[in-house]
Structures are given as structure tokens and as C-alpha cells.
């Protein structure tokens, strides 16, 4: 006879994840792609390829990822549901509000490449004066969004997130210059398929804490 608690119920609080700290790193689209975030049997973090830089502090809610899908359905007479339904679009966006003014956030918000920003800097005063063309650069980037959940089970930290090989800003948010609160740089970023890599996103989960809880998550055990 089966037991409900042993055979029908598999619930583990250790499998609940929290994004306790998040970094959003951007690099020129010509930079080397991320192929993994951990290495060795200890699942330690890999060194980053050249060119990736954290965009800095964000508002407390961090980034929000949204998937938008569209389907094409074929209906048939006498049937109450589609006879055929195919997915025709699957797009990922990331909305985030940055709190720092730096080269990365300014590039994202104003749609100007890092090279353009450097060209606009006065070599004597350091002033950044940006005559924006009618159609800004609107550059593509690589983006690594990585969060860390701290050790909850004595097995180490968990790292999770997305590598987005080709992104650009699809919508800058309105910007308020009030006497309270910081000036914010809010953007919505859309992921696109990279021509060479043939994908638009790579979600990942890793780290020693992830490896150590494999059995609790229903995966086969690793040595």
C-alpha cells in the first residue's frame, strides 16, 4: 500500500529560491558569449569574459522578466477547440530600473553606444554633452542577469539567471526629476536570437547549493 506522505508528497522548502542579490552585466555584442557560469566539481563561479560590466544598483524590486507568446490556431466545424495550434512567437523582455548614472546605464537609457559616449566627453572638463541624432545608435548588447541565493542547507550558494546573447532597449521609462527620490534610469530590454549562437536566451541554475540538492529536486545524483 502506498503512503501519501512518502509516495504522493514531495515538498522541500530548500527548493524555494530567492534572488537575494542580483547583478545585470552588459557587454558589447561582439564580446565572447557566456557558455557556463560555474566550473569544477565544486561548482565555483567562472571568471567573466572580457567586456562584461555590472550596470550597478537597481530599485528594490530588481529586474522583472516577462514572456509573451502568440499562437496560430486552426479551427474546424463541429469542434469546440482548435484542431491545430502552433506557437508563432515567443519573446522575452526584462524591465528594470537602474539607480546609478554610469556609462552602461546612460548608454542603455539614451540609446547611444559606449563609443558615442566617449566621443561626447570633453577631454578637459570631463563633461558629457550628448547631441542625440534623430535616430540614436540603438546598439545591441550581450546581457548576463545573475542572481545569488545564499546557503540554506549547508551545501553552498545557488546562482540562477539568464544569459541573453543579443538584447537592446525596446522602451525607456519616463524619468522624474523631483526633489525627493533619486533620478532613475528605467528600461525595458528585449532579447533577440543571436545569428551565430542560434538562440535568444539561456536560463541557468548552478552553484554548489544547486548541485547539492539534486535529489531533492528530482534530478539524478552527481558525484
C-alpha positions, -999 to +999 in steps of 0.1 A: +000+000+000+013+035-009+017+061+018+005+097+009+034+114+027+061+092+014+048+084-021+025+112-032+041+142-015+075+156-023+078+191-009+111+207+001+114+242+014+151+241+005+140+242-032+124+277-028+147+303-044+151+339-035+171+365-055+190+379-026+215+397-047+213+403-085+238+417-110+230+427-145+261+427-166+263+441-202+289+438-228+293+447-265+275+422-287+309+414-302+322+401-269+326+364-262+293+347-252+287+331-218+288+293-221+286+285-184+288+303-151+304+275-129+333+252-132+350+222-114+334+196-092+329+223-065+307+243-089+326+275-083+320+307-103+338+311-136+358+342-145+339+365-168+350+371-204+364+405-212+339+434-216+312+424-192+303+452-166+277+454-140+252+482-146+250+488-109+223+494-083+186+489-092+154+497-073+144+471-046+122+451-069+151+442-092+145+430-127+112+416-139+112+390-168+082+386-190+075+360-217+050+369-244+038+341-267+015+341-297-002+312-313-019+305-346-049+283-343-069+263-370-105+257-361-128+231-376-166+229-379-182+209-352-152+211-328-151+232-296-113+235-296-087+242-322-078+212-344-042+226-347-024+252-327+012+263-333+033+288-314+044+315-338+062+339-314+079+336-280+096+368-268+114+375-235+117+410-221+133+423-190+121+455-172+145+471-147+150+505-131+187+515-125+196+539-098+232+547-109+243+571-136+272+554-153+285+546-187+263+515-190+230+529-178+234+561-198+242+541-229+211+519-223+187+548-215+197+572-242+203+546-269+239+556-276+268+533-279+297+534-254+319+547-282+295+576-288+295+584-251+333+585-251+333+607-282+309+632-265+331+636-234+351+668-232+388+658-227+395+688-205+364+691-183+351+656-185+316+669-193+293+646-212+273+666-236+252+644-259+237+658-291+214+629-298+206+622-335+171+618-348+176+581-347+201+572-320+226+543-323+202+519-306+230+493-301+227+456-293+244+442-262+251+409-245+235+406-211+241+383-182+215+385-155+227+365-125+212+362-090+225+346-059+206+328-032+226+322-001+234+289+015+202+275+031+211+238+036+248+237+043+256+229+007+265+264-006+251+292-027+228+289-057+233+310-088+205+314-114+195+337-141+196+343-179+223+347-205+208+369-233+233+369-262+216+398-281+195+424-265+185+460-270+163+486-252+128+485-266+113+511-243+129+537-219+107+546-189+097+581-180+122+599-158+111+621-129+133+648-115+115+656-082+131+669-050+126+636-034+139+602-046+168+595-069+169+601-107+161+567-122+170+551-155+142+526-162+143+505-194+126+475-209+150+453-228+140+427-254+160+395-262+167+386-298+181+355-315+219+358-320+227+349-356+258+328-347+246+312-315+211+304-328+192+312-295+178+343-278+181+332-241+197+306-219+183+303-184+206+286-160+208+273-124+241+263-108+265+266-079+273+242-050+239+246-034+222+237-066+244+206-072+239+195-035+201+195-037+198+174-069+180+145-053+155+168-035+147+184-069+141+151-087+174+150-106+198+121-107+227+124-082+261+137-093+294+125-080 
